[in-house]
């Protein structure tokens, strides 16, 4: 996957000199001038914090969240997220959350909200599933996006010109649609019926931003949820055949693969419909498995690959009733040695490796037509 190497060659230097990222302003100008992000806690840089987090998201505005970053920012990690590394790679400042009305949005806007779903809350209420953490699903984020454009550019033509040199991250979104259902007792067979609607919601969002002028899209898939400490703890099985060679839950990983397969097929149709737009799929599933495989070589503790750094209890250091940041939970001494931060989200170090692998190691595709456009 060589055609993105120019775009992300700078990314490698970011990883090497992370502590000195303030010097990035001296770097050569990149084609991409802004990032617009939609999604959930994988990308949220503070929107839920401005809404007022509740439940197990309540601690994200205080330590130990932001421990590595030296202050809590509303990111669901000890430090930076993948979107932050993409911004650094493009010589952009961090992308501010839309709900921070004092923020500068010259380099784009982050509309992602921790806990958000691809489908509206009404879908879940009809099925007896509760989504109480935020009322800002993908449809609301798209309304924010349109409101932002209305306040930024005076005509659709001017908006399209502005967005031509922007990178759109449409997701990761959809994971919570499944998480809420699974954790409230819905069967895999039943949740499988949600997939077509979740995927269609993502595709509809992609179409909306394209109609506004977006020309560079990255649409991520779902993680191998059966490898997450939260799932491993909540759906623990005494049956050894329930686990694969990585000790991940096979059924839940198979479900994630089904979602990703449907999403990739829909993205291929989207490419045919919009041949002038660069539409890439970011394969979070395979990138994460690659991270697990290479973890000891990358400096992660081989005995803690499926354990949360911050949490409490049992084999996976995860208890949904005592989440990271709550009384009774504790934090590992060195988050950079852990892949999982709180059992649900990754550490800064893991996100850094994921960001590198997605592009430099071929886990985002197809990547033609980008070499000349994303060059720095």
VENQUI-V548823 format. One record per residue. PSI is psi in whole degrees, -180 to 180 (999 if undefined). NEAR is the number of other C-alpha atoms within 10 Angstrom. Layout:
# VENQUI-V548823
PSI|NEAR  PSI|NEAR
This chain:
# VENQUI-V548823
70|14  -21|13  -15|19  3|24  -37|20  -44|17  -42|23  8|23  -35|16  -30|19  -39|25  -40|17  -32|14  -44|22  -37|19  -38|10  39|13  -43|16  -18|9  32|10  -11|16  -17|12  -1|11  -20|19  -19|12  -6|8  165|12  145|12  140|13  159|17  -45|17  126|22  -10|20  159|25  132|26  124|24  136|29  146|29  -148|29  -147|28  -15|27  -25|25  -11|28  125|29  17|27  -1|26  -46|27  -34|29  -37|24  -30|15  -33|15  89|12  147|20  170|14  -141|10  -1|15  -9|21  -38|18  -5|20  -16|25  7|22  167|14  149|16  1|21  135|26  12|21  -49|17  -31|18  -10|14  -1|12  147|15  138|22  -2|23  -5|27  139|26  67|30  178|30  -13|29  -126|25  159|24  175|26  -40|20  -33|23  -39|21  -34|25  -41|21  -45|21  -40|23  -30|24  12|28  36|27  155|22  165|20  144|20  118|27  149|25  141|26  -37|26  -4|18  93|15  -7|10  -1|8  160|12  130|14  25|21  -30|14  16|19  -177|24  141|24  113|29  -5|28  143|31  127|35  133|27  -5|27  155|31  162|29  -33|28  155|22  158|19  -29|19  -33|12  -43|14  -37|16  -38|11  -21|9  12|10  21|12  137|19  133|15  83|21  -4|13  -32|19  153|19  39|16  65|26  -176|25  -38|27  -39|19  -41|15  -37|21  -36|18  -39|13  -43|17  -46|21  -39|15  -39|11  -44|14  -41|19  -30|13  -5|8  -42|14  146|14  -12|10  162|11  -35|14  -43|12  -36|13  -45|17  -39|20  -41|15  -39|17  -13|25  -33|19  30|20  150|23  128|25  123|25  104|23  80|23  179|26  133|26  147|30  -25|27  -40|24  -29|19  -38|25  -39|21  -48|17  -42|18  -49|21  -44|19  -13|15  18|12  7|9  138|16  158|11  -41|15  -42|9  -45|11  -27|15  -30|14  -13|10  -25|17  -48|21  -38|13  -38|14  -47|23  -42|24  -36|16  -41|20  -44|26  -41|18  -38|14  -42|20  -42|23  -38|16  -45|15  -32|21  -42|19  -25|12  -14|18  0|21  137|24  -9|20  109|24  140|21  123|20  103|23  157|23  -168|27  155|23  164|21  86|22  -24|24  -7|23  -2|25  136|26  -35|27  -49|25  -41|21  -36|23  -45|19  -30|14  35|14  139|13  142|12  -8|8  112|7  -23|9  -7|11  -12|14  149|20  -169|14  -19|8  2|14  30|14  155|20  117|24  -43|19  -41|15  -34|21  -38|21  -37|15  -47|21  -40|22  -37|19  -47|15  -48|21  -37|22  -43|13  -39|16  -43|24  -38|20  -41|11  -36|16  -35|20  -41|15  -38|12  -38|17  -39|14  -35|10  -29|11  71|14  -19|9  -6|11  136|18  115|18  111|23  148|21  124|22  114|25  81|23  -32|22  -57|19  -32|21  -38|24  -42|22  -38|16  -40|16  -45|20  -44|19  -40|14  1|13  -50|19  -37|14  -24|10  3|14  4|12  148|20  116|15  -19|16  0|9  20|16  -29|23  23|23  143|26  142|30  -43|29  118|27  -156|26  142|25  128|15  -169|10  -30|13  4|23  43|24  132|28  117|19  -18|15  -14|10  79|16  165|24  131|30  -11|22  158|17  131|10  -21|11  152|17  165|18  139|19  157|13  -27|10  91|10  -27|24  -13|19  -5|21  148|27  -47|30  133|28  -60|28  17|29  -19|29  -42|18  164|22  165|26  165|26  -43|28  -41|27  -41|27  -36|25  -47|23  -41|20  -47|26  -42|26  -46|23  -35|20  -36|22  -53|24  -25|21  15|16  24|20  16|23  131|22  162|16  160|17  31|19  163|14  12|13  -24|16  -48|16  -23|13  -34|15  15|22  138|20  999|19
